[in-house]
Amino acid sequence: MNNQNKTINVATLQIKTEKTYIENLEKLLFYIKTSNANLIVAPELSLTNFDYEHFEDVATFYNIALVKLLEAVSDKILVLTMTKKENKEFVNQAIVIHNHEVVHKQNKYRLFTLGEERKYFKAGLREDMVKFNINGISYGILICFELRFKELWRELEGTDIILIPARWGKPRKKHLETLSQALAIMNQTFVVVSNSSDADMASSSAIISPWGDSYMNDELDILEDEINLNEIKKVRRLIKMR
């Protein structure tokens, strides 16, 4: 990040799920290695998908993947979610890696009823959905379905960048695009959406400004853009919401 100009290079992935967990991990490691971005956001459960039939294998892979990712991520910031086993129950956990450490984690709080997530996952705690700071920039995370809940938008008011790792279905594509843009405008913040491009998924990954301008291209595997955080101050001064 350029501290003088308050700019940060952002990459949001819009990738398909490969046949094996290791192929997905290798793909993610490739993007980490080759991207010039300071911040990289991956789709929800991009390494394993919702592989309910093999959840024990999925949970075991969490530890394998985490070791590799911790090795790979130095001064960049990586955001993704993975299935983890905690006290004999499974959670969908968002983790943020920076300087070879996990600097933030939160379990998905609002589970998607239509996808029967409650049948397989234990819900996270609302109090764990907190803002966190890296290099003087404040971040917040909403995992996929959580984007629909306006009370959670309020929890993240004042945040510089809201990150949304998602696996959002194609039939609700317009919802993802409209809600994420509205969140950016309402909270006067940058919003970064990373959604799967599998055949049944919406794509619609985006980098959205506090003014609601959206960089989106469903044809790309990775969208990269430089954002200037001074835009946040300009919008908040122009249209006072608080």
Backbone as CSV, one residue per row, in Angstrom:
resi,resn,N_x,N_y,N_z,CA_x,CA_y,CA_z,C_x,C_y,C_z
1,MET,0.838,-1.195,0.000,0.000,0.000,0.000,0.871,1.242,0.000
2,ASN,0.471,2.245,-0.727,1.127,3.533,-0.739,0.549,4.382,0.384
3,ASN,1.299,4.532,1.475,0.781,5.226,2.645,0.555,6.713,2.385
4,GLN,1.372,7.313,1.492,1.247,8.731,1.218,-0.066,9.041,0.502
5,ASN,-0.395,8.232,-0.504,-1.608,8.472,-1.279,-2.797,7.653,-0.805
6,LYS,-2.559,6.800,0.204,-3.621,5.944,0.715,-4.239,5.096,-0.397
7,THR,-3.407,4.516,-1.227,-3.900,3.635,-2.281,-3.543,2.196,-1.948
8,ILE,-4.376,1.281,-2.428,-4.133,-0.142,-2.213,-4.571,-0.906,-3.453
9,ASN,-3.749,-1.835,-3.879,-4.082,-2.676,-5.025,-4.900,-3.873,-4.543
10,VAL,-6.064,-4.050,-5.125,-7.009,-5.081,-4.693,-7.221,-6.099,-5.810
11,ALA,-7.250,-7.361,-5.451,-7.576,-8.434,-6.400,-8.704,-9.266,-5.819
12,THR,-9.759,-9.445,-6.601,-10.846,-10.326,-6.187,-10.940,-11.468,-7.178
13,LEU,-10.928,-12.691,-6.661,-10.910,-13.875,-7.511,-12.333,-14.292,-7.884
14,GLN,-12.462,-14.791,-9.093,-13.751,-15.230,-9.637,-13.475,-16.540,-10.367
15,ILE,-13.196,-17.563,-9.581,-12.626,-18.793,-10.132,-13.588,-19.973,-9.991
16,LYS,-13.375,-20.944,-10.847,-14.147,-22.183,-10.801,-13.499,-23.160,-9.827
17,THR,-14.318,-24.049,-9.293,-13.828,-25.083,-8.397,-13.297,-26.257,-9.210
18,GLU,-12.050,-26.642,-8.946,-11.444,-27.776,-9.645,-11.897,-29.095,-9.018
19,LYS,-11.441,-30.218,-9.602,-11.911,-31.535,-9.165,-11.376,-31.939,-7.799
20,THR,-10.190,-31.465,-7.448,-9.591,-31.876,-6.175,-9.240,-30.657,-5.329
21,TYR,-9.191,-30.869,-4.022,-8.841,-29.791,-3.105,-7.454,-29.238,-3.423
22,ILE,-6.513,-30.127,-3.691,-5.136,-29.699,-3.908,-5.021,-28.842,-5.172
23,GLU,-5.811,-29.141,-6.194,-5.794,-28.314,-7.404,-6.272,-26.890,-7.087
24,ASN,-7.295,-26.796,-6.253,-7.793,-25.480,-5.862,-6.745,-24.720,-5.044
25,LEU,-6.071,-25.425,-4.161,-5.030,-24.793,-3.350,-3.878,-24.312,-4.224
26,GLU,-3.463,-25.144,-5.168,-2.364,-24.754,-6.061,-2.734,-23.535,-6.896
27,LYS,-3.993,-23.476,-7.323,-4.463,-22.320,-8.088,-4.394,-21.055,-7.236
28,LEU,-4.853,-21.152,-5.988,-4.824,-19.999,-5.100,-3.390,-19.570,-4.812
29,LEU,-2.507,-20.522,-4.580,-1.100,-20.203,-4.336,-0.467,-19.518,-5.542
30,PHE,-0.890,-19.920,-6.731,-0.388,-19.295,-7.956,-0.791,-17.823,-8.002
31,TYR,-2.050,-17.538,-7.685,-2.507,-16.148,-7.688,-1.778,-15.322,-6.635
32,ILE,-1.551,-15.907,-5.478,-0.821,-15.203,-4.424,0.590,-14.838,-4.895
33,LYS,1.215,-15.768,-5.581,2.596,-15.576,-6.037,2.697,-14.567,-7.171
34,THR,1.736,-14.582,-8.088,1.864,-13.797,-9.322,1.138,-12.455,-9.292
35,SER,0.183,-12.294,-8.408,-0.571,-11.038,-8.376,0.250,-9.923,-7.726
36,ASN,0.073,-8.720,-8.240,0.716,-7.545,-7.653,-0.150,-6.896,-6.577
37,ALA,-1.273,-7.495,-6.284,-2.217,-6.892,-5.344,-1.701,-6.956,-3.916
38,ASN,-2.079,-5.937,-3.132,-1.808,-5.943,-1.693,-2.844,-6.774,-0.946
39,LEU,-4.061,-6.817,-1.503,-5.190,-7.509,-0.878,-5.807,-8.472,-1.886
40,ILE,-5.930,-9.747,-1.501,-6.514,-10.769,-2.366,-7.686,-11.419,-1.622
41,VAL,-8.848,-11.461,-2.277,-10.039,-12.061,-1.673,-10.476,-13.237,-2.540
42,ALA,-10.699,-14.391,-1.928,-11.109,-15.603,-2.637,-12.568,-15.923,-2.329
43,PRO,-13.258,-16.627,-3.246,-14.663,-16.985,-3.003,-14.840,-17.871,-1.766
44,GLU,-16.026,-17.896,-1.252,-16.370,-18.735,-0.107,-16.061,-20.200,-0.415
45,LEU,-15.369,-20.847,0.523,-15.031,-22.274,0.413,-14.436,-22.612,-0.964
46,SER,-13.552,-21.756,-1.441,-12.986,-21.929,-2.778,-12.104,-23.169,-2.902
47,LEU,-11.610,-23.689,-1.786,-10.714,-24.846,-1.847,-11.454,-26.183,-1.890
48,THR,-12.647,-26.243,-1.299,-13.330,-27.534,-1.156,-14.795,-27.527,-1.568
49,ASN,-15.376,-26.335,-1.740,-16.807,-26.218,-1.965,-17.563,-26.784,-0.752
50,PHE,-18.861,-26.900,-0.857,-19.669,-27.485,0.219,-19.694,-29.000,0.042
51,ASP,-18.585,-29.631,0.300,-18.447,-31.077,0.067,-18.938,-31.838,1.299
52,TYR,-20.260,-31.798,1.512,-20.839,-32.359,2.727,-20.581,-33.860,2.887
53,GLU,-20.483,-34.569,1.777,-20.299,-36.020,1.840,-18.922,-36.413,2.364
54,HIS,-17.984,-35.478,2.341,-16.609,-35.797,2.762,-16.121,-34.762,3.776
55,PHE,-16.978,-34.410,4.717,-16.652,-33.322,5.627,-15.431,-33.592,6.500
56,GLU,-15.207,-34.835,6.867,-14.010,-35.152,7.662,-12.753,-34.890,6.844
57,ASP,-12.784,-35.245,5.555,-11.649,-34.965,4.672,-11.468,-33.460,4.485
58,VAL,-12.582,-32.764,4.363,-12.536,-31.316,4.206,-11.873,-30.668,5.423
59,ALA,-12.267,-31.106,6.612,-11.717,-30.543,7.844,-10.231,-30.849,7.988
60,THR,-9.832,-32.027,7.557,-8.408,-32.384,7.588,-7.617,-31.491,6.644
61,PHE,-8.220,-31.182,5.501,-7.537,-30.352,4.508,-7.364,-28.920,5.007
62,TYR,-8.217,-28.478,5.910,-8.075,-27.141,6.498,-6.658,-26.945,7.021
63,ASN,-6.171,-27.915,7.777,-4.844,-27.801,8.384,-3.737,-27.858,7.338
64,ILE,-3.919,-28.710,6.333,-2.927,-28.822,5.261,-2.830,-27.501,4.501
65,ALA,-3.995,-26.960,4.137,-4.029,-25.717,3.367,-3.491,-24.543,4.173
66,LEU,-3.848,-24.491,5.447,-3.431,-23.355,6.267,-1.913,-23.270,6.371
67,VAL,-1.259,-24.388,6.521,0.211,-24.402,6.585,0.807,-23.818,5.308
68,LYS,0.287,-24.239,4.169,0.789,-23.765,2.876,0.528,-22.270,2.690
69,LEU,-0.655,-21.837,3.091,-1.018,-20.435,2.914,-0.218,-19.526,3.844
70,LEU,0.008,-19.971,5.059,0.821,-19.193,5.987,2.248,-19.027,5.479
71,GLU,2.746,-20.044,4.829,4.079,-19.964,4.233,4.108,-18.955,3.083
72,ALA,3.025,-18.915,2.311,3.010,-18.150,1.060,2.712,-16.668,1.249
73,VAL,1.942,-16.322,2.272,1.460,-14.938,2.410,2.379,-14.156,3.347
74,SER,3.105,-13.213,2.773,3.983,-12.368,3.579,3.353,-11.000,3.765
75,ASP,3.777,-9.992,2.957,3.257,-8.643,3.161,1.891,-8.428,2.522
76,LYS,1.408,-9.389,1.735,0.061,-9.292,1.177,-0.977,-9.669,2.237
77,ILE,-2.236,-9.409,1.911,-3.342,-9.809,2.778,-4.217,-10.775,1.988
78,LEU,-4.490,-11.941,2.553,-5.349,-12.939,1.910,-6.590,-13.166,2.757
79,VAL,-7.747,-13.161,2.105,-9.020,-13.409,2.782,-9.715,-14.570,2.094
80,LEU,-10.108,-15.588,2.856,-10.838,-16.724,2.312,-11.630,-17.387,3.436
81,THR,-12.504,-18.318,3.080,-13.182,-19.125,4.091,-12.888,-20.599,3.848
82,MET,-12.836,-21.348,4.944,-12.603,-22.792,4.878,-13.459,-23.492,5.929
83,THR,-13.772,-24.741,5.674,-14.496,-25.547,6.653,-13.516,-26.047,7.705
84,LYS,-13.863,-25.815,8.965,-13.009,-26.228,10.079,-13.832,-27.030,11.086
85,LYS,-13.203,-27.986,11.711,-13.868,-28.765,12.760,-13.464,-28.205,14.116
86,GLU,-14.477,-27.793,14.891,-14.252,-27.244,16.217,-15.127,-27.987,17.210
87,ASN,-14.497,-28.675,18.153,-15.246,-29.403,19.181,-16.312,-30.319,18.582
88,LYS,-15.918,-31.100,17.601,-16.756,-32.118,16.956,-17.851,-31.529,16.065
89,GLU,-17.846,-30.217,15.877,-18.804,-29.577,14.983,-18.048,-28.819,13.896
90,PHE,-18.717,-28.604,12.764,-18.076,-27.952,11.627,-18.538,-26.497,11.521
91,VAL,-17.591,-25.633,11.194,-17.900,-24.215,10.999,-17.329,-23.773,9.652
92,ASN,-17.941,-22.743,9.097,-17.450,-22.102,7.883,-16.696,-20.864,8.345
93,GLN,-15.376,-20.950,8.340,-14.563,-19.933,8.989,-13.846,-19.025,7.995
94,ALA,-14.078,-17.725,8.132,-13.315,-16.743,7.371,-12.015,-16.480,8.106
95,ILE,-10.911,-16.500,7.352,-9.624,-16.191,7.961,-8.918,-15.138,7.119
96,VAL,-8.157,-14.303,7.811,-7.359,-13.271,7.165,-5.900,-13.532,7.507
97,ILE,-5.081,-13.699,6.481,-3.664,-14.004,6.674,-2.827,-12.811,6.219
98,HIS,-1.852,-12.458,7.046,-0.955,-11.344,6.740,0.360,-11.563,7.489
99,ASN,1.459,-11.367,6.788,2.779,-11.554,7.399,2.923,-12.926,8.060
100,HIS,2.450,-13.955,7.350,2.584,-15.354,7.779,1.802,-15.669,9.055
101,GLU,0.796,-14.847,9.358,-0.017,-15.086,10.544,-1.501,-14.934,10.224
102,VAL,-2.347,-15.636,10.976,-3.791,-15.393,10.922,-4.066,-14.207,11.835
103,VAL,-4.489,-13.094,11.233,-4.682,-11.868,12.007,-6.155,-11.623,12.363
104,HIS,-7.047,-12.390,11.742,-8.469,-12.267,12.066,-9.167,-13.537,11.608
105,LYS,-10.177,-13.949,12.369,-11.027,-15.063,11.952,-12.417,-14.884,12.537
106,GLN,-13.391,-15.362,11.788,-14.779,-15.340,12.268,-15.552,-16.441,11.562
107,ASN,-16.442,-17.077,12.300,-17.255,-18.146,11.730,-18.559,-17.575,11.179
108,LYS,-19.033,-18.153,10.084,-20.244,-17.660,9.434,-21.403,-17.683,10.419
109,TYR,-22.014,-16.527,10.593,-23.067,-16.345,11.588,-24.450,-16.621,11.011
110,ARG,-24.715,-16.109,9.821,-26.013,-16.308,9.170,-25.868,-17.415,8.128
111,LEU,-26.396,-18.576,8.453,-26.294,-19.733,7.558,-27.461,-19.737,6.570
112,PHE,-27.171,-20.136,5.354,-28.137,-20.068,4.254,-29.141,-21.207,4.369
113,THR,-30.380,-20.867,4.715,-31.408,-21.884,4.956,-31.764,-22.654,3.676
114,LEU,-31.810,-21.961,2.556,-32.174,-22.618,1.305,-31.156,-23.691,0.919
115,GLY,-29.917,-23.498,1.306,-28.866,-24.476,1.025,-28.656,-25.489,2.140
116,GLU,-29.541,-25.474,3.151,-29.496,-26.400,4.284,-28.169,-26.343,5.042
117,GLU,-27.559,-25.169,5.082,-26.278,-25.050,5.778,-26.411,-25.340,7.272
118,ARG,-27.571,-25.029,7.845,-27.758,-25.276,9.278,-27.697,-26.761,9.627
119,LYS,-27.960,-27.582,8.641,-27.925,-29.032,8.853,-26.492,-29.529,9.032
120,TYR,-25.527,-28.776,8.501,-24.136,-29.252,8.486,-23.179,-28.386,9.293
121,PHE,-23.487,-27.097,9.389,-22.582,-26.174,10.064,-23.161,-25.671,11.378
122,LYS,-22.274,-25.388,12.311,-22.662,-24.656,13.514,-22.495,-23.167,13.224
123,ALA,-23.487,-22.371,13.570,-23.432,-20.936,13.312,-22.397,-20.276,14.210
124,GLY,-21.754,-19.241,13.665,-20.808,-18.468,14.447,-21.521,-17.508,15.389
125,LEU,-20.748,-16.712,16.104,-21.277,-15.753,17.064,-21.273,-14.346,16.462
126,ARG,-22.347,-13.639,16.683,-22.427,-12.281,16.135,-21.324,-11.388,16.692
127,GLU,-20.961,-11.602,17.967,-19.948,-10.736,18.580,-18.551,-10.938,17.978
128,ASP,-18.379,-12.010,17.210,-17.090,-12.228,16.534,-17.003,-11.472,15.214
129,MET,-18.117,-10.895,14.768,-18.137,-10.128,13.519,-17.704,-8.695,13.810
130,VAL,-16.426,-8.508,13.972,-15.901,-7.207,14.386,-14.997,-6.628,13.303
131,LYS,-14.843,-5.312,13.333,-13.884,-4.656,12.455,-12.473,-5.017,12.911
132,PHE,-11.554,-5.030,11.969,-10.151,-5.262,12.315,-9.286,-4.352,11.459
133,ASN,-8.100,-4.055,11.951,-7.213,-3.100,11.288,-5.912,-3.753,10.843
134,ILE,-5.485,-3.412,9.638,-4.180,-3.825,9.125,-3.565,-2.601,8.444
135,ASN,-2.389,-2.230,8.880,-1.664,-1.095,8.295,-2.499,0.180,8.251
136,GLY,-3.278,0.406,9.300,-4.037,1.636,9.401,-5.330,1.658,8.610
137,ILE,-5.707,0.539,8.012,-6.955,0.426,7.251,-7.898,-0.500,8.005
138,SER,-9.157,-0.086,8.126,-10.128,-0.914,8.841,-10.919,-1.769,7.846
139,TYR,-11.131,-3.025,8.218,-11.822,-4.004,7.380,-12.968,-4.643,8.161
140,GLY,-13.923,-5.162,7.403,-14.980,-5.996,7.959,-15.320,-7.076,6.955
141,ILE,-15.904,-8.173,7.421,-16.234,-9.312,6.552,-17.698,-9.691,6.713
142,LEU,-18.362,-9.890,5.586,-19.670,-10.539,5.542,-19.520,-11.755,4.634
143,ILE,-19.925,-12.918,5.109,-19.775,-14.139,4.325,-21.085,-14.437,3.596
144,CYS,-21.078,-14.241,2.291,-22.162,-14.614,1.394,-23.543,-14.184,1.911
145,PHE,-24.357,-15.106,2.404,-25.737,-14.866,2.816,-25.854,-13.720,3.818
146,GLU,-24.799,-13.478,4.591,-24.830,-12.415,5.599,-25.041,-11.039,4.974
147,LEU,-24.738,-10.912,3.687,-24.929,-9.653,2.978,-26.388,-9.195,2.997
148,ARG,-27.322,-10.112,3.161,-28.751,-9.780,3.091,-29.279,-9.100,4.358
149,PHE,-28.499,-9.048,5.420,-29.032,-8.607,6.709,-28.547,-7.202,7.054
150,LYS,-29.482,-6.256,7.007,-29.121,-4.853,7.190,-28.586,-4.566,8.592
151,GLU,-28.988,-5.368,9.582,-28.456,-5.132,10.925,-26.957,-5.422,10.981
152,LEU,-26.491,-6.289,10.081,-25.054,-6.570,10.027,-24.307,-5.457,9.297
153,TRP,-24.989,-4.770,8.388,-24.380,-3.597,7.750,-24.046,-2.549,8.821
154,ARG,-24.974,-2.393,9.776,-24.764,-1.398,10.837,-23.546,-1.746,11.683
155,GLU,-23.308,-3.024,11.887,-22.155,-3.452,12.679,-20.846,-2.978,12.057
156,LEU,-20.849,-2.798,10.734,-19.616,-2.464,10.014,-19.573,-1.012,9.562
157,GLU,-20.455,-0.183,10.082,-20.427,1.239,9.747,-19.081,1.832,10.134
158,GLY,-18.549,2.689,9.263,-17.266,3.328,9.530,-16.070,2.553,9.027
159,THR,-16.307,1.340,8.523,-15.222,0.522,7.996,-14.743,1.072,6.655
160,ASP,-13.433,0.966,6.401,-12.882,1.422,5.121,-13.217,0.459,3.979
161,ILE,-13.054,-0.836,4.234,-13.271,-1.841,3.190,-14.045,-3.020,3.774
162,ILE,-15.157,-3.376,3.128,-15.916,-4.567,3.526,-15.668,-5.662,2.496
163,LEU,-15.315,-6.830,2.968,-14.935,-7.960,2.129,-16.038,-9.013,2.156
164,ILE,-16.409,-9.503,0.964,-17.506,-10.470,0.884,-17.070,-11.697,0.092
165,PRO,-16.523,-12.715,0.761,-16.299,-13.995,0.084,-17.635,-14.715,-0.059
166,ALA,-17.966,-15.169,-1.273,-19.321,-15.687,-1.511,-19.313,-16.895,-2.436
167,ARG,-20.378,-17.663,-2.292,-20.718,-18.729,-3.240,-22.206,-18.548,-3.511
168,TRP,-22.489,-17.549,-4.326,-23.851,-17.026,-4.506,-24.417,-17.575,-5.811
169,GLY,-25.599,-18.176,-5.745,-26.192,-18.867,-6.884,-26.644,-17.963,-8.012
170,LYS,-26.592,-18.475,-9.226,-26.943,-17.709,-10.422,-28.387,-17.197,-10.405
171,PRO,-29.377,-17.951,-9.899,-30.752,-17.431,-9.916,-30.927,-16.136,-9.119
172,ARG,-29.988,-15.860,-8.208,-30.085,-14.654,-7.365,-28.953,-13.665,-7.682
173,LYS,-28.470,-13.732,-8.919,-27.355,-12.888,-9.360,-27.639,-11.397,-9.135
174,LYS,-28.827,-10.949,-9.532,-29.179,-9.539,-9.397,-29.175,-9.101,-7.943
175,HIS,-29.557,-9.995,-7.052,-29.563,-9.678,-5.630,-28.146,-9.377,-5.145
176,LEU,-27.202,-10.223,-5.538,-25.813,-10.027,-5.118,-25.294,-8.673,-5.596
177,GLU,-25.546,-8.362,-6.856,-25.045,-7.119,-7.430,-25.693,-5.899,-6.772
178,THR,-27.007,-5.966,-6.581,-27.736,-4.828,-6.014,-27.381,-4.605,-4.551
179,LEU,-27.346,-5.682,-3.770,-27.064,-5.564,-2.345,-25.642,-5.080,-2.078
180,SER,-24.684,-5.608,-2.815,-23.297,-5.205,-2.577,-23.078,-3.745,-2.962
181,GLN,-23.715,-3.307,-4.032,-23.612,-1.902,-4.423,-24.306,-1.001,-3.399
182,ALA,-25.474,-1.435,-2.942,-26.204,-0.659,-1.934,-25.418,-0.566,-0.631
183,LEU,-24.742,-1.637,-0.251,-23.927,-1.631,0.958,-22.815,-0.582,0.852
184,ALA,-22.152,-0.529,-0.305,-21.087,0.452,-0.511,-21.629,1.869,-0.378
185,ILE,-22.787,2.117,-0.979,-23.382,3.459,-0.945,-23.874,3.795,0.465
186,MET,-24.558,2.861,1.100,-25.149,3.111,2.412,-24.081,3.326,3.486
187,ASN,-23.031,2.484,3.464,-21.980,2.585,4.469,-20.845,3.496,4.031
188,GLN,-20.940,4.022,2.790,-19.916,4.926,2.246,-18.528,4.312,2.399
189,THR,-18.399,3.135,1.851,-17.191,2.348,2.005,-16.874,1.607,0.713
190,PHE,-15.665,1.103,0.592,-15.350,0.196,-0.495,-15.871,-1.203,-0.147
191,VAL,-16.401,-1.881,-1.149,-16.866,-3.260,-0.981,-16.169,-4.126,-2.031
192,VAL,-15.612,-5.230,-1.581,-14.938,-6.170,-2.483,-15.659,-7.510,-2.402
193,VAL,-16.265,-7.911,-3.515,-17.014,-9.165,-3.596,-16.189,-10.189,-4.374
194,SER,-16.037,-11.381,-3.811,-15.389,-12.473,-4.526,-16.346,-13.649,-4.572
195,ASN,-16.838,-13.964,-5.784,-17.833,-15.022,-5.923,-17.361,-16.078,-6.915
196,SER,-17.791,-17.295,-6.704,-17.436,-18.406,-7.587,-18.001,-18.210,-8.992
197,SER,-17.278,-18.746,-9.977,-17.769,-18.720,-11.359,-18.137,-20.116,-11.849
198,ASP,-18.424,-21.028,-10.905,-18.934,-22.342,-11.297,-20.220,-22.166,-12.105
199,ALA,-20.611,-23.185,-12.859,-21.739,-23.074,-13.794,-23.034,-22.632,-13.116
200,ASP,-23.237,-23.018,-11.868,-24.475,-22.665,-11.175,-24.335,-21.430,-10.297
201,MET,-23.171,-20.766,-10.390,-22.908,-19.605,-9.548,-23.055,-18.303,-10.336
202,ALA,-23.215,-17.193,-9.631,-23.557,-15.913,-10.247,-22.371,-15.165,-10.825
203,SER,-21.125,-15.549,-10.460,-19.961,-14.697,-10.753,-20.227,-13.344,-10.077
204,SER,-20.226,-12.238,-10.826,-20.552,-10.915,-10.259,-19.563,-10.451,-9.189
205,SER,-18.336,-10.988,-9.207,-17.306,-10.431,-8.330,-17.118,-8.976,-8.694
206,ALA,-16.774,-8.154,-7.704,-16.739,-6.718,-7.969,-15.878,-5.981,-6.960
207,ILE,-15.378,-4.836,-7.406,-14.729,-3.860,-6.534,-15.560,-2.588,-6.659
208,ILE,-16.197,-2.199,-5.559,-17.198,-1.131,-5.602,-16.736,0.034,-4.728
209,SER,-16.848,1.225,-5.263,-16.414,2.430,-4.553,-17.497,2.932,-3.604
210,PRO,-17.146,3.837,-2.683,-18.150,4.408,-1.770,-19.235,5.195,-2.504
211,TRP,-18.984,5.588,-3.734,-19.966,6.302,-4.537,-20.876,5.341,-5.295
212,GLY,-20.552,4.038,-5.235,-21.365,3.024,-5.903,-20.859,2.619,-7.268
213,ASP,-19.728,3.187,-7.712,-19.145,2.778,-8.986,-18.577,1.362,-8.850
214,SER,-18.903,0.513,-9.813,-18.575,-0.903,-9.691,-17.698,-1.380,-10.843
215,TYR,-16.564,-1.995,-10.499,-15.730,-2.662,-11.492,-16.089,-4.144,-11.452
216,MET,-16.668,-4.633,-12.539,-17.178,-5.996,-12.597,-16.980,-6.531,-14.013
217,ASN,-16.567,-7.799,-14.114,-16.406,-8.432,-15.425,-16.487,-9.946,-15.236
218,ASP,-17.608,-10.528,-15.644,-17.828,-11.962,-15.435,-16.910,-12.852,-16.266
219,GLU,-16.184,-12.272,-17.225,-15.311,-13.055,-18.094,-13.926,-13.290,-17.491
220,LEU,-13.603,-12.602,-16.422,-12.259,-12.673,-15.856,-12.193,-13.625,-14.666
221,ASP,-11.034,-14.268,-14.499,-10.782,-15.105,-13.329,-10.336,-14.264,-12.138
222,ILE,-9.732,-13.137,-12.430,-9.260,-12.251,-11.374,-9.466,-10.802,-11.809
223,LEU,-10.071,-10.017,-10.948,-10.268,-8.597,-11.205,-9.324,-7.823,-10.295
224,GLU,-8.525,-6.958,-10.861,-7.571,-6.171,-10.086,-7.801,-4.689,-10.336
225,ASP,-7.701,-3.911,-9.268,-7.876,-2.471,-9.402,-7.172,-1.790,-8.240
226,GLU,-6.744,-0.570,-8.467,-6.161,0.234,-7.403,-7.240,1.147,-6.849
227,ILE,-7.422,1.110,-5.545,-8.418,1.986,-4.931,-7.718,3.034,-4.079
228,ASN,-8.318,4.198,-4.039,-7.782,5.309,-3.259,-8.705,5.550,-2.076
229,LEU,-8.193,5.335,-0.890,-9.032,5.430,0.304,-9.443,6.861,0.618
230,ASN,-8.818,7.824,-0.019,-9.250,9.218,0.161,-10.670,9.435,-0.360
231,GLU,-11.126,8.537,-1.247,-12.499,8.639,-1.756,-13.525,8.509,-0.629
232,ILE,-13.173,7.735,0.385,-14.096,7.546,1.510,-14.338,8.873,2.219
233,LYS,-13.261,9.591,2.519,-13.391,10.882,3.199,-14.181,11.869,2.361
234,LYS,-13.923,11.879,1.055,-14.620,12.815,0.174,-16.123,12.574,0.188
235,VAL,-16.533,11.309,0.071,-17.962,10.976,0.044,-18.614,11.276,1.389
236,ARG,-17.924,10.950,2.486,-18.506,11.166,3.807,-18.600,12.642,4.160
237,ARG,-17.700,13.445,3.610,-17.805,14.904,3.826,-18.958,15.491,2.994
238,LEU,-19.102,14.999,1.756,-20.113,15.518,0.844,-21.520,15.187,1.302
239,ILE,-21.714,13.910,1.686,-23.048,13.462,2.120,-22.921,12.931,3.533
240,LYS,-23.268,13.752,4.498,-23.104,13.371,5.898,-24.242,12.443,6.323
241,MET,-23.862,11.261,6.781,-24.841,10.249,7.208,-24.922,10.130,8.721
242,ARG,-23.956,10.731,9.407,-23.918,10.584,10.862,-23.807,11.953,11.524
